[in-house]
Amino acid sequence: MNQTAIFWPMLAHVALVYGIYVLMFLRRKAAVKAGSTRISQFRENTNEPPESLFVRNNLANQFELPVLFHACCLALYAVGGAGLFALVLAWIFVLSRYVHAFIHVTSNRIRYRQPAFSLGFLVLAIMWIWLALAIN
């Protein structure tokens, strides 16, 4: 298996982040157009309108746990540990992020969001253990 395949899940996550940025722009634009906020509110970003709050929170979330994902993928590639097992785990992590993001920017029901987050959290922990084993 080609080690560079580990970059595809990373790129898929990057696509998710860009999609969330676009969604946040659209929701903020709609809030300004509806008159529920002024564009000047976004200068200091102290009072996010309800229409885009979940999206902004999700965007921030994409730069928390996923940072460890990207670091792990790069490290796995560097040590030659980016085989099929790591690739499957990486795709599961990214899919869990897509599910988590969808729930977060729609209903935001913790009951559904938490299992998606937990799956990604667990899978990423396994990836780091796999990296530790690949180093030895």
Rosetta silent file (secondary structure, phi, psi, omega in degrees, C-alpha in Angstrom):
SEQUENCE: MNQTAIFWPMLAHVALVYGIYVLMFLRRKAAVKAGSTRISQFRENTNEPPESLFVRNNLANQFELPVLFHACCLALYAVGGAGLFALVLAWIFVLSRYVHAFIHVTSNRIRYRQPAFSLGFLVLAIMWIWLALAIN
SCORE:     score description
SCORE:     0.000 S_00000001
   1 L     0.000  141.546  179.553    0.000    0.000    0.000 S_00000001
   2 L   -75.961  123.987 -179.023    1.175    3.509   -0.823 S_00000001
   3 H   -60.532  -27.924 -177.007    1.986    5.478    2.347 S_00000001
   4 H   -69.508  -10.442  177.661    0.782    8.716    0.755 S_00000001
   5 H   -60.777  -22.146  179.663   -2.823    7.440    0.952 S_00000001
   6 H   -64.427  -19.081  179.867   -2.846    8.762    4.544 S_00000001
   7 H   -76.436  -20.893 -179.908   -3.057   12.267    3.066 S_00000001
   8 H   -64.759  -45.563  175.028   -6.533   11.656    1.574 S_00000001
   9 H   -63.361  -33.658  177.216   -8.355   11.615    4.912 S_00000001
  10 H   -63.457  -44.517  178.158   -6.393   14.716    5.874 S_00000001
  11 H   -65.074  -35.698  177.178   -7.533   16.452    2.692 S_00000001
  12 H   -63.952  -37.094  177.007  -11.103   15.319    3.349 S_00000001
  13 H   -68.888  -40.105  176.667  -10.941   16.997    6.744 S_00000001
  14 H   -59.426  -41.285  177.497   -9.556   20.166    5.184 S_00000001
  15 H   -60.679  -39.487  177.212  -12.533   20.127    2.775 S_00000001
  16 H   -61.176  -45.720 -179.731  -14.846   19.888    5.784 S_00000001
  17 H   -60.538  -44.171  177.993  -13.206   22.918    7.402 S_00000001
  18 H   -63.315  -39.553  177.181  -13.572   24.954    4.227 S_00000001
  19 H   -61.692  -39.010  178.445  -17.209   23.884    3.963 S_00000001
  20 H   -67.729  -37.821  175.237  -17.831   25.053    7.519 S_00000001
  21 H   -60.319  -44.538  179.262  -16.219   28.416    6.715 S_00000001
  22 H   -62.802  -44.442  179.202  -18.569   28.803    3.741 S_00000001
  23 H   -61.579  -40.675  179.270  -21.569   27.842    5.871 S_00000001
  24 H   -64.084  -42.811  177.186  -20.576   30.357    8.546 S_00000001
  25 H   -58.342  -46.674 -178.352  -20.261   33.087    5.909 S_00000001
  26 H   -64.562  -41.432  179.828  -23.701   32.241    4.516 S_00000001
  27 H   -69.209  -38.048  177.519  -25.352   32.155    7.933 S_00000001
  28 H   -66.776  -42.212  178.556  -23.741   35.427    8.993 S_00000001
  29 H   -60.047  -42.554  178.849  -24.751   37.046    5.718 S_00000001
  30 H   -64.521  -38.413  179.347  -28.338   35.861    6.254 S_00000001
  31 H   -65.199  -39.848  177.607  -28.324   37.252    9.811 S_00000001
  32 H   -66.349  -44.685 -179.369  -27.175   40.666    8.557 S_00000001
  33 H   -62.922  -36.937  179.727  -29.745   40.609    5.757 S_00000001
  34 H   -75.996  -11.753  178.675  -32.512   39.662    8.221 S_00000001
  35 L    84.677    8.610 -179.742  -31.499   42.566   10.454 S_00000001
  36 L   -83.372   -7.222  176.762  -30.769   40.419   13.504 S_00000001
  37 L  -155.001  164.835  175.222  -27.154   41.597   13.567 S_00000001
  38 L  -110.721  149.082 -178.936  -24.885   44.261   12.127 S_00000001
  39 H   -61.548  -27.820  179.774  -21.767   43.479   10.122 S_00000001
  40 H   -65.485  -21.260  178.456  -19.733   45.567   12.582 S_00000001
  41 H   -62.992  -24.084 -176.170  -20.422   42.926   15.263 S_00000001
  42 H   -83.037   -7.779  179.475  -18.005   40.596   13.498 S_00000001
  43 L   -61.572  -49.331  179.453  -15.060   42.970   13.914 S_00000001
  44 L  -103.441  -12.564  175.112  -14.402   41.860   17.492 S_00000001
  45 L    55.050   45.076 -179.931  -16.644   38.810   17.319 S_00000001
  46 L   -94.195  -17.143 -176.285  -17.937   39.203   20.849 S_00000001
  47 L  -139.713   85.366 -178.836  -21.591   38.553   20.099 S_00000001
  48 L   -71.523  133.120  177.620  -22.237   35.854   17.503 S_00000001
  49 L   -67.028  150.408 -178.322  -25.809   35.863   16.186 S_00000001
  50 H   -56.156  -31.594 -178.274  -27.862   32.749   16.966 S_00000001
  51 H   -62.273  -28.067 -176.732  -28.086   31.906   13.249 S_00000001
  52 H  -119.738    2.242 -176.181  -24.330   31.255   13.049 S_00000001
  53 H   -60.401  -47.236 -179.337  -23.358   30.444   16.637 S_00000001
  54 H   -62.476  -36.665 -179.473  -23.390   26.647   16.215 S_00000001
  55 H   -68.160  -43.886  178.216  -21.337   26.956   13.026 S_00000001
  56 H   -61.906  -42.488  178.436  -18.757   29.188   14.704 S_00000001
  57 H   -63.187  -39.540  178.991  -18.512   26.774   17.626 S_00000001
  58 H   -67.230  -38.650  178.064  -18.071   23.860   15.238 S_00000001
  59 H   -60.498  -44.826  177.049  -15.358   25.691   13.337 S_00000001
  60 H   -60.272  -38.573  179.855  -13.454   26.237   16.576 S_00000001
  61 H   -64.009  -28.557 -179.901  -13.932   22.551   17.348 S_00000001
  62 L   -71.939   -7.927  178.583  -12.250   21.619   14.048 S_00000001
  63 L  -114.275   21.365  175.884   -9.014   23.115   15.373 S_00000001
  64 L  -107.868  -96.631 -179.103   -8.968   21.186   18.635 S_00000001
  65 H   -57.516  -39.875 -179.832   -8.883   17.366   18.407 S_00000001
  66 H   -61.588  -22.339  175.519   -8.289   17.352   14.620 S_00000001
  67 H   -61.513  -40.745  176.649   -4.941   19.106   15.131 S_00000001
  68 H   -66.003  -33.045  177.186   -3.782   15.930   16.874 S_00000001
  69 H   -62.284  -49.175 -178.557   -5.177   13.927   13.944 S_00000001
  70 H   -64.417  -40.646  178.140   -3.115   15.820   11.391 S_00000001
  71 H   -62.735  -41.760 -179.373    0.013   15.581   13.540 S_00000001
  72 H   -65.662  -43.503  179.078   -0.494   11.844   13.967 S_00000001
  73 H   -60.414  -44.831  179.255   -1.026   11.273   10.234 S_00000001
  74 H   -64.307  -40.374  178.762    2.148   13.166    9.392 S_00000001
  75 H   -67.228  -41.052  176.839    4.102   11.288   12.035 S_00000001
  76 H   -59.990  -42.302  177.618    2.758    7.932   10.816 S_00000001
  77 H   -61.981  -44.015 -177.010    3.852    8.830    7.310 S_00000001
  78 H   -63.581  -35.419 -177.822    7.306    9.877    8.553 S_00000001
  79 H   -96.612    3.110  178.812    7.952    6.612   10.409 S_00000001
  80 L    78.820   23.025 -178.556    6.424    4.372    7.733 S_00000001
  81 L  -102.647   14.374 -176.045    3.412    3.434    9.840 S_00000001
  82 L   -92.652   56.474  178.662    0.746    4.726    7.457 S_00000001
  83 L   -86.570 -164.190 -175.544   -0.429    1.322    6.288 S_00000001
  84 H   -60.588  -42.951 -179.396   -3.925   -0.028    5.759 S_00000001
  85 H   -60.454  -47.535  179.518   -4.805   -0.166    9.473 S_00000001
  86 H   -64.014  -38.024 -179.785   -3.823    3.485   10.008 S_00000001
  87 H   -65.064  -43.122  177.560   -5.648    4.497    6.842 S_00000001
  88 H   -61.886  -44.673  178.213   -8.891    2.819    7.943 S_00000001
  89 H   -61.534  -41.283 -179.797   -8.631    4.521   11.331 S_00000001
  90 H   -62.506  -42.826  178.462   -7.975    7.877    9.668 S_00000001
  91 H   -66.357  -37.940  177.515  -11.072    7.547    7.474 S_00000001
  92 H   -63.008  -42.735  178.631  -13.194    6.544   10.470 S_00000001
  93 H   -59.592  -48.740 -177.192  -11.943    9.618   12.337 S_00000001
  94 H   -64.672  -41.666  177.423  -12.747   11.932    9.425 S_00000001
  95 H   -61.475  -39.088  177.539  -16.182   10.392    8.907 S_00000001
  96 H   -64.308  -32.632  178.041  -16.891   10.887   12.604 S_00000001
  97 H   -70.230  -37.199  177.028  -15.922   14.565   12.188 S_00000001
  98 H   -64.857  -44.997  179.374  -18.345   14.951    9.276 S_00000001
  99 H   -63.293  -46.137  179.353  -21.168   13.389   11.306 S_00000001
 100 H   -58.917  -45.911 -178.923  -20.264   15.490   14.341 S_00000001
 101 H   -64.020  -43.086 -179.993  -20.155   18.672   12.262 S_00000001
 102 H   -59.386  -45.495  179.335  -23.492   17.946   10.585 S_00000001
 103 H   -65.310  -42.045 -176.411  -25.174   17.424   13.946 S_00000001
 104 H   -62.627  -39.314 -175.468  -23.429   20.454   15.448 S_00000001
 105 H   -92.107   -1.137  177.055  -24.567   22.883   12.729 S_00000001
 106 L  -112.339  -97.718 -175.749  -28.113   21.544   12.489 S_00000001
 107 L   -74.774  -29.298 -176.895  -29.943   20.244   15.558 S_00000001
 108 L    56.782   33.062  178.605  -26.890   20.438   17.869 S_00000001
 109 L   -78.070  115.749 -179.608  -28.400   17.665   19.979 S_00000001
 110 H   -56.861  -35.462 -179.415  -25.728   16.503   22.444 S_00000001
 111 H   -55.095  -34.280  179.888  -27.454   13.127   22.565 S_00000001
 112 H   -98.480  -32.189 -176.915  -26.393   12.522   18.956 S_00000001
 113 H   -71.036  -40.303 -175.876  -23.278   14.687   18.782 S_00000001
 114 H   -60.535  -44.038  177.767  -21.497   13.114   21.754 S_00000001
 115 H   -62.690  -36.984  178.039  -21.291    9.565   20.309 S_00000001
 116 H   -64.956  -42.411  177.425  -19.821   10.912   17.057 S_00000001
 117 H   -63.998  -45.505 -177.788  -17.242   12.886   19.013 S_00000001
 118 H   -61.704  -38.954  177.500  -16.454    9.931   21.263 S_00000001
 119 H   -60.612  -48.413  178.694  -15.910    7.628   18.292 S_00000001
 120 H   -62.150  -40.626  178.538  -13.402   10.041   16.792 S_00000001
 121 H   -59.509  -47.381 -179.686  -11.722   10.540   20.158 S_00000001
 122 H   -66.066  -45.934 -179.645  -11.294    6.783   20.634 S_00000001
 123 H   -61.168  -41.785  179.238  -10.135    6.151   17.056 S_00000001
 124 H   -65.517  -37.080  176.043   -7.562    8.930   17.326 S_00000001
 125 H   -61.298  -41.437  177.770   -6.246    7.452   20.579 S_00000001
 126 H   -64.397  -38.355  177.341   -5.784    4.134   18.764 S_00000001
 127 H   -60.948  -41.599  179.222   -3.956    5.955   15.976 S_00000001
 128 H   -67.484  -36.857  175.625   -1.516    7.429   18.498 S_00000001
 129 H   -64.697  -42.125  177.408   -0.961    3.996   20.044 S_00000001
 130 H   -60.109  -39.320  176.254   -0.351    2.644   16.536 S_00000001
 131 H   -62.286  -44.936  178.957    2.197    5.406   16.008 S_00000001
 132 H   -59.569  -40.366  178.102    3.979    4.489   19.252 S_00000001
 133 H   -69.427  -34.084 -179.337    4.157    0.865   18.089 S_00000001
 134 H   -70.742  -25.704  179.893    5.395    1.913   14.646 S_00000001
 135 H   -70.421  -36.139 -176.358    8.259    3.867   16.183 S_00000001
 136 L   -74.271    0.000    0.000    9.711    0.793   17.904 S_00000001
